[in-house]
Amino acid sequence: PRKAPQKKLPRRFQVRQIPMLVLLDADGKTIHRDITPAVTHIIEDADGDTFAGQFPWAEKRHTNIKQMLGETFLKGDGTEVSIGELDGKYIGVLLSATWHWQCRRFQQMLEYMYEKLKGEGKQFEIIDMDFSGEVPWLCMPQKSFAAKQRLGEAFRVEQCPMLVIIDPEGNVVTTEGVEIVTKDTDGECFPWTPKPLYDLSTLEPEILGEMNDTVTCVILCEGCDEETKKSMTEAMMPVAEEAFQAAKLSGCEAGMLFFTATETSDVVYQLRMSCELGEPTGTPQLVVLDIPDSGAYYVFDGDNVDTENIRTFIEDYDEERLERKELQEDEEEDGTAGDQE
């Protein structure tokens, strides 16, 4: 029997715990990433029959988030701003609590980035779900109870602060806005939209938190000449683009992340040490990291890293034909490559 689905399906649906029940439509697109809470609700709660009538419980985060925000917002002085005035802008939806010290500390960092991006003329605005006359951005009116509830449900808010970035069309760019602000304090990587292929040497903040939770394919070529580095990017891009588009069409998060490592950095060095790859050489090295699987990794056994060999290597990983190894802890840092952020 084929073993590939055992790895492909968990990778595609970002399985982190079981049981997990994914709901698909007739075309195979994800309607809901996990309806186990809905099933539990129907069976155990008094209003279960009513809730069952809401089937198929489509995830609200897949809808136009901008339409869920409301029609008007308030500046600190009470001046109203219409949703139409935000056309063409990326929006950060902030879920915070001013009484909490972590939220207050995050707000200070966010204010710095906000003022810097606005000063540079970037098309960016923040909408705070709680009204405060002391913040420089917009706030939802205190009476917007229904909108706040819809947003809270859409993003499964379990802790604060939380910052969700949406694009001008209302699509979710990332729910990891807090980590982005923490790592990209100057907003240099704005607007933080996902890409098919990243460079591990200059790790973008929007992807920092995902390496520990997502299978990752990396070509290390920092010891190669410039022509080889360019050819490795060209070899990886078709595979990365196919996976990126497949994830978008299916309505899922990316099931595999793709990187090249063209320059030496702390993250790249730690990856080499943890995977026992040795010092950089003039020959590219191809690795698949499966950190969620107890720090597993797999090394390509060959010198010719091209597009077809990358595809074959990933297929061999899916089919469990590769030798499984585990990341080695760094004696000084006492961490793995996946812990370097």
C-alpha positions as CSV (number, residue, x, y, z in Angstrom):
1,P,0.0,0.0,0.0
2,R,1.1,3.6,-0.6
3,K,2.3,5.4,2.4
4,A,2.4,8.9,0.9
5,P,-1.0,10.0,2.3
6,Q,0.3,9.4,5.8
7,K,2.6,12.3,5.4
8,K,0.9,14.4,2.6
9,L,-2.4,14.8,4.4
10,P,-1.0,15.8,7.8
11,R,1.3,18.2,6.0
12,R,-1.4,19.6,3.8
13,F,-3.9,20.2,6.7
14,Q,-1.2,21.2,9.3
15,V,-2.2,18.5,11.8
16,R,-1.0,19.4,15.2
17,Q,-3.2,17.2,17.4
18,I,-5.8,14.5,17.1
19,P,-8.6,13.9,16.7
20,M,-9.0,16.4,13.8
21,L,-11.8,16.4,11.3
22,V,-11.3,18.5,8.2
23,L,-14.3,19.5,6.1
24,L,-13.9,19.8,2.3
25,D,-16.3,20.9,-0.4
26,A,-17.1,19.0,-3.5
27,D,-14.0,20.4,-5.3
28,G,-11.6,19.5,-2.5
29,K,-11.3,23.0,-1.1
30,T,-11.1,23.3,2.7
31,I,-14.3,24.7,4.2
32,H,-13.1,24.2,7.8
33,R,-9.7,23.1,9.1
34,D,-11.2,21.3,12.1
35,I,-14.9,20.7,12.9
36,T,-14.3,18.5,15.9
37,P,-15.4,21.3,18.3
38,A,-18.7,21.5,16.2
39,V,-19.3,17.8,16.5
40,T,-18.7,18.0,20.3
41,H,-21.1,21.0,20.5
42,I,-23.9,19.1,18.7
43,I,-23.5,16.0,20.9
44,E,-23.0,17.6,24.3
45,D,-24.7,21.0,24.4
46,A,-28.3,21.9,24.8
47,D,-28.5,24.0,21.7
48,G,-26.7,21.3,19.6
49,D,-29.7,20.7,17.3
50,T,-29.8,24.4,16.4
51,F,-26.0,24.5,15.9
52,A,-26.3,21.5,13.6
53,G,-28.6,23.4,11.3
54,Q,-25.7,25.9,10.6
55,F,-23.8,23.2,8.7
56,P,-21.2,23.4,7.1
57,W,-19.8,25.9,9.6
58,A,-17.5,27.6,7.1
59,E,-14.6,29.3,8.7
60,K,-15.1,33.0,8.9
61,R,-11.4,33.8,8.4
62,H,-11.9,32.6,4.8
63,T,-14.4,35.3,4.1
64,N,-13.7,39.0,3.5
65,I,-12.5,40.2,6.8
66,K,-12.8,43.8,5.8
67,Q,-16.5,43.5,5.5
68,M,-16.7,42.2,9.1
69,L,-15.1,45.3,10.6
70,G,-18.1,47.7,10.3
71,E,-18.7,50.9,8.5
72,T,-17.1,53.6,10.7
73,F,-14.2,53.9,13.1
74,L,-13.0,56.5,15.6
75,K,-9.9,58.5,16.0
76,G,-8.7,59.3,19.5
77,D,-10.4,62.7,19.4
78,G,-13.7,61.0,18.5
79,T,-13.6,61.9,14.8
80,E,-15.3,59.3,12.6
81,V,-13.5,57.6,9.7
82,S,-15.4,55.5,7.1
83,I,-14.4,52.1,5.9
84,G,-14.2,53.7,2.4
85,E,-11.3,55.9,3.5
86,L,-9.2,52.7,4.1
87,D,-9.4,51.5,0.4
88,G,-6.1,50.4,-0.9
89,K,-4.6,49.9,2.6
90,Y,-3.3,47.0,4.5
91,I,-5.0,46.8,7.9
92,G,-3.8,45.5,11.2
93,V,-6.7,44.3,13.4
94,L,-5.6,44.6,17.0
95,L,-7.1,42.5,19.7
96,S,-5.5,43.7,23.0
97,A,-6.2,44.6,26.6
98,T,-4.8,47.8,27.9
99,W,-4.7,46.6,31.5
100,H,-2.4,43.7,30.7
101,W,1.4,44.5,30.9
102,Q,2.2,42.3,27.9
103,C,-0.3,44.2,25.8
104,R,1.0,47.6,26.9
105,R,4.5,46.6,26.1
106,F,3.5,45.3,22.7
107,Q,1.5,48.5,22.1
108,Q,4.7,50.6,22.5
109,M,6.5,48.6,19.8
110,L,3.5,48.7,17.6
111,E,3.2,52.5,18.0
112,Y,6.8,52.9,16.9
113,M,6.3,50.8,13.8
114,Y,3.0,52.4,13.0
115,E,4.4,56.0,13.1
116,K,7.4,54.9,11.0
117,L,5.3,53.3,8.3
118,K,2.9,56.2,8.2
119,G,5.8,58.6,8.0
120,E,7.2,56.7,5.0
121,G,3.8,57.0,3.3
122,K,3.0,53.3,3.5
123,Q,-0.6,52.2,2.9
124,F,-1.1,50.9,6.4
125,E,-3.7,51.4,9.2
126,I,-4.5,49.8,12.5
127,I,-8.0,49.2,13.8
128,D,-8.1,48.5,17.5
129,M,-11.1,46.4,18.7
130,D,-11.1,48.4,22.0
131,F,-11.6,52.1,22.0
132,S,-8.9,54.3,23.5
133,G,-8.3,58.0,23.1
134,E,-4.6,57.5,23.7
135,V,-3.6,55.5,20.7
136,P,-2.6,57.1,17.3
137,W,-4.6,54.6,15.2
138,L,-8.3,54.0,14.6
139,C,-10.6,52.2,17.0
140,M,-13.9,50.3,16.7
141,P,-16.8,52.1,18.4
142,Q,-17.7,50.7,21.8
143,K,-21.1,49.8,20.5
144,S,-19.7,47.4,17.8
145,F,-20.4,44.3,19.9
146,A,-21.6,42.1,17.0
147,A,-18.5,43.0,14.8
148,K,-16.1,42.3,17.7
149,Q,-17.8,39.0,18.4
150,R,-17.5,37.9,14.7
151,L,-13.9,38.8,14.6
152,G,-13.1,37.0,17.8
153,E,-14.8,33.9,16.5
154,A,-13.1,34.2,13.1
155,F,-9.6,34.2,14.6
156,R,-10.2,31.9,17.5
157,V,-8.8,34.4,19.9
158,E,-7.4,32.6,22.9
159,Q,-4.8,35.1,24.1
160,C,-3.8,38.7,23.7
161,P,-2.3,40.7,22.2
162,M,-3.1,39.4,18.8
163,L,-2.6,41.4,15.5
164,V,-4.1,40.1,12.3
165,I,-2.9,41.7,9.0
166,I,-5.3,41.8,6.1
167,D,-4.7,43.0,2.6
168,P,-6.7,45.7,0.8
169,E,-9.1,43.1,-0.5
170,G,-9.9,41.9,3.0
171,N,-7.9,38.6,2.8
172,V,-5.9,37.5,5.7
173,V,-2.1,38.0,5.2
174,T,-1.1,36.6,8.5
175,T,-2.4,36.1,12.0
176,E,1.2,36.3,13.4
177,G,1.3,40.1,13.5
178,V,2.6,40.2,17.1
179,E,5.7,38.2,16.1
180,I,6.1,40.3,13.0
181,V,6.2,43.5,15.0
182,T,8.5,42.0,17.6
183,K,11.0,40.8,14.9
184,D,10.6,43.5,12.2
185,T,10.4,46.5,14.5
186,D,11.1,49.0,11.7
187,G,8.6,47.4,9.3
188,E,11.3,46.8,6.6
189,C,9.4,43.8,5.3
190,F,6.0,45.5,5.0
191,P,3.4,44.2,3.9
192,W,4.6,40.7,5.0
193,T,2.6,38.9,2.3
194,P,3.5,35.1,2.0
195,K,5.9,34.1,-0.8
196,P,6.6,30.7,-2.4
197,L,10.4,30.8,-1.7
198,Y,12.3,32.5,1.1
199,D,16.0,33.0,1.8
200,L,17.0,31.5,5.1
201,S,19.9,33.9,5.3
202,T,17.6,36.9,5.6
203,L,14.7,35.3,7.3
204,E,11.5,37.4,6.9
205,P,9.6,37.9,10.1
206,E,6.3,36.6,8.8
207,I,7.8,33.2,8.4
208,L,9.8,33.0,11.6
209,G,7.2,31.3,13.8
210,E,6.2,28.7,11.2
211,M,9.5,26.8,10.8
212,N,8.9,24.9,14.0
213,D,5.4,23.9,12.9
214,T,5.8,23.2,9.2
215,V,7.8,20.8,7.1
216,T,10.6,22.7,5.5
217,C,12.7,22.1,2.3
218,V,16.1,23.9,2.2
219,I,18.9,24.2,-0.3
220,L,22.1,25.3,1.5
221,C,24.4,26.9,-1.0
222,E,26.2,29.7,0.9
223,G,29.6,28.3,0.0
224,C,28.8,28.3,-3.7
225,D,29.7,30.8,-6.4
226,E,27.1,33.4,-7.4
227,E,26.1,31.5,-10.6
228,T,25.4,28.4,-8.6
229,K,23.4,30.3,-6.0
230,K,21.2,31.7,-8.8
231,S,20.7,28.3,-10.4
232,M,19.6,26.8,-7.0
233,T,17.0,29.5,-6.6
234,E,15.8,28.8,-10.2
235,A,15.7,25.1,-9.5
236,M,13.7,25.4,-6.3
237,M,11.2,28.1,-7.5
238,P,9.0,25.8,-9.7
239,V,8.5,23.3,-6.9
240,A,7.9,26.0,-4.3
241,E,5.4,27.8,-6.6
242,E,3.5,24.7,-7.3
243,A,3.1,24.0,-3.6
244,F,2.2,27.7,-2.9
245,Q,-0.5,27.8,-5.5
246,A,-1.9,24.4,-4.4
247,A,-2.2,25.6,-0.9
248,K,-4.1,28.7,-2.0
249,L,-6.5,26.8,-4.2
250,S,-7.2,24.3,-1.4
251,G,-7.8,26.9,1.2
252,C,-5.1,25.5,3.4
253,E,-2.0,27.0,5.0
254,A,1.3,26.0,3.2
255,G,2.0,22.3,3.8
256,M,5.7,22.8,3.2
257,L,7.9,25.9,3.3
258,F,10.8,26.3,0.8
259,F,14.1,28.1,1.4
260,T,17.5,28.7,-0.1
261,A,20.4,29.7,2.1
262,T,22.7,31.9,0.0
263,E,24.7,33.5,2.8
264,T,26.0,32.6,6.2
265,S,23.9,33.6,9.2
266,D,23.3,32.4,12.7
267,V,20.2,30.5,11.6
268,V,22.0,28.9,8.7
269,Y,25.0,28.0,10.8
270,Q,22.8,26.5,13.5
271,L,21.0,24.4,10.9
272,R,24.3,23.1,9.6
273,M,25.4,22.1,13.0
274,S,22.1,20.6,14.1
275,C,21.9,18.5,10.9
276,E,25.6,17.6,11.1
277,L,26.2,18.9,7.5
278,G,29.7,20.3,8.2
279,E,31.1,23.6,6.9
280,P,29.8,25.1,3.6
281,T,31.4,23.9,0.4
282,G,31.0,24.6,-3.3
283,T,28.4,21.9,-3.6
284,P,24.8,22.7,-2.7
285,Q,23.1,20.5,0.0
286,L,19.4,19.7,0.0
287,V,17.6,19.0,3.3
288,V,14.0,18.4,4.4
289,L,13.3,19.4,8.0
290,D,10.3,17.9,9.8
291,I,10.7,19.6,13.2
292,P,7.1,18.7,14.3
293,D,8.1,15.0,14.0
294,S,10.4,15.1,17.0
295,G,13.1,17.1,15.1
296,A,13.3,14.7,12.1
297,Y,15.4,15.7,9.1
298,Y,16.4,14.1,5.8
299,V,19.5,14.8,3.6
300,F,19.6,14.4,-0.2
301,D,22.2,11.9,-1.2
302,G,23.5,13.3,-4.4
303,D,25.4,16.3,-5.9
304,N,23.0,17.2,-8.7
305,V,20.4,19.4,-7.1
306,D,17.9,20.4,-9.9
307,T,14.1,20.8,-10.1
308,E,13.4,17.1,-10.9
309,N,15.6,15.8,-8.2
310,I,14.0,18.2,-5.7
311,R,10.6,16.8,-6.7
312,T,11.8,13.3,-6.4
313,F,13.4,14.0,-3.0
314,I,10.1,15.3,-1.6
315,E,8.2,12.4,-3.1
316,D,10.7,10.0,-1.4
317,Y,10.1,11.9,1.8
318,D,6.3,11.5,1.4
319,E,6.8,7.8,0.6
320,E,9.0,7.3,3.7
321,R,11.9,6.0,1.5
322,L,14.5,8.3,3.1
323,E,16.8,7.7,6.0
324,R,15.3,9.5,9.0
325,K,17.7,11.4,11.3
326,E,17.0,13.7,14.3
327,L,18.3,17.2,14.9
328,Q,21.3,17.4,17.3
329,E,21.1,19.8,20.2
330,D,23.6,22.5,20.3
331,E,25.8,22.1,23.4
332,E,26.0,25.8,24.1
333,E,22.6,26.9,23.1
334,D,20.8,23.7,24.1
335,G,18.4,24.2,21.2
336,T,17.8,23.0,17.6
337,A,17.9,24.7,14.3
338,G,14.2,25.1,14.6
339,D,14.5,27.1,17.8
340,Q,16.5,29.9,16.2
341,E,14.3,32.8,15.4
